[in-house]
Amino acid sequence: MKLTPVLIVEAVETSLPFWVDRMGFTKTVEVPEEDKIGFAILERAGAELMLQSIASVRKDVAAFAPEGDGTKGCGIFIEVEDFEDVRQRLEGYPIVVPERLTFYGMREIGVSEPSGHTVIFAAKA
């Protein structure tokens, strides 16, 4: 089984610097939508994430298109091996869950990525 989150975003271009430049994902697929990017697939260390613009969703399968701006509808939990590396990469992004140690033994920090989705990064304590 494989699970790949699809973040519906206002503009794929807005989210790419966070995921590619900061978090180290590689863009493996890019699908244009008029003069913008409509859809992208990102990969890192076996993890996959898809970004799709609201305009692309509306054109592809209108029934799945979100109402309003469509953002903030998905939270992602990503388990990482190097927590310090992630903390450094997050510098300057709005932290929504301050670094903490959970009762289930994880060191976590949460950020709001540029399209408003909450992303929790965690490592075993």
C-alpha positions in Angstrom: 0.0 0.0 0.0 1.2 3.5 -0.8 -0.3 6.7 0.6 0.4 10.0 -1.1 -1.1 13.2 0.2 -2.3 15.8 -2.4 -2.3 19.3 -1.1 -4.7 21.5 -3.0 -3.1 25.0 -3.1 -3.9 28.3 -4.6 -0.6 28.3 -6.6 1.9 25.4 -6.8 4.7 27.9 -7.4 4.1 29.4 -3.9 4.6 26.0 -2.2 7.6 24.8 -4.2 10.3 26.8 -2.4 9.2 25.4 0.9 9.1 21.8 -0.2 12.0 21.7 -2.6 14.5 24.4 -1.4 13.9 24.1 2.3 12.7 20.6 2.9 14.8 18.8 0.3 12.1 17.3 -1.9 12.8 16.8 -5.6 10.2 17.7 -8.2 9.8 14.7 -10.4 6.7 15.7 -12.4 5.3 19.1 -13.4 2.1 19.5 -15.4 1.4 23.0 -16.8 -2.0 24.6 -16.5 -2.1 27.6 -18.9 0.8 29.8 -17.8 1.3 28.2 -14.4 2.0 24.9 -12.8 -1.2 22.9 -12.3 0.2 19.9 -10.7 3.5 18.6 -9.3 4.8 15.4 -7.8 7.6 15.8 -5.2 9.7 13.0 -3.7 12.2 12.6 -0.9 13.7 9.4 0.6 10.7 7.3 -0.5 8.1 9.8 0.5 5.9 11.3 -2.1 3.8 14.5 -2.0 1.6 16.0 -4.7 0.6 19.6 -5.1 -2.4 20.6 -7.3 -3.7 24.1 -7.9 -7.4 24.8 -7.2 -7.8 25.8 -10.8 -6.4 22.5 -12.0 -8.7 20.6 -9.7 -11.7 22.6 -10.9 -10.8 21.8 -14.5 -10.0 18.1 -13.9 -12.8 17.0 -11.6 -14.9 19.9 -10.5 -16.8 17.8 -7.9 -13.5 17.5 -5.9 -12.7 21.2 -6.0 -12.8 22.9 -2.7 -15.0 25.9 -2.0 -13.4 29.2 -1.1 -9.7 29.3 -1.3 -9.4 25.5 -0.6 -6.4 25.8 1.7 -5.8 24.6 5.2 -7.8 21.4 4.6 -5.1 18.9 5.2 -2.6 18.3 7.9 0.5 16.1 7.3 2.6 14.2 9.9 6.1 13.4 8.6 8.4 11.3 10.6 12.1 12.2 10.1 15.4 10.8 11.2 17.3 14.1 11.6 15.2 16.5 13.7 17.9 19.2 13.9 18.1 19.3 10.1 14.4 19.9 9.9 14.5 22.6 12.6 17.2 24.5 10.6 15.2 24.1 7.4 12.1 25.6 9.0 13.8 28.8 10.1 11.7 31.8 9.1 8.4 29.8 8.5 5.5 30.4 10.9 5.6 27.8 13.6 2.1 26.7 14.7 3.2 23.9 17.1 6.2 24.8 19.1 8.8 22.2 19.6 7.7 19.6 22.1 8.2 16.1 23.5 5.0 14.1 23.3 3.7 11.4 25.7 4.2 8.9 22.9 7.9 9.6 22.7 8.2 11.9 19.7 10.0 15.2 19.4 7.8 17.4 17.2 7.5 20.8 15.6 4.7 22.1 13.4 4.7 24.7 10.7 2.2 26.3 8.4 3.6 25.8 4.9 3.0 28.7 2.4 -0.4 27.5 1.3 -1.6 27.2 4.9 -1.5 23.5 5.4 -0.2 22.3 8.8 2.8 20.1 8.7 4.1 18.3 11.8 7.7 17.0 11.6 8.6 14.4 14.3 11.5 12.2 15.3 11.7 9.5 17.9 13.0 11.0 21.1 
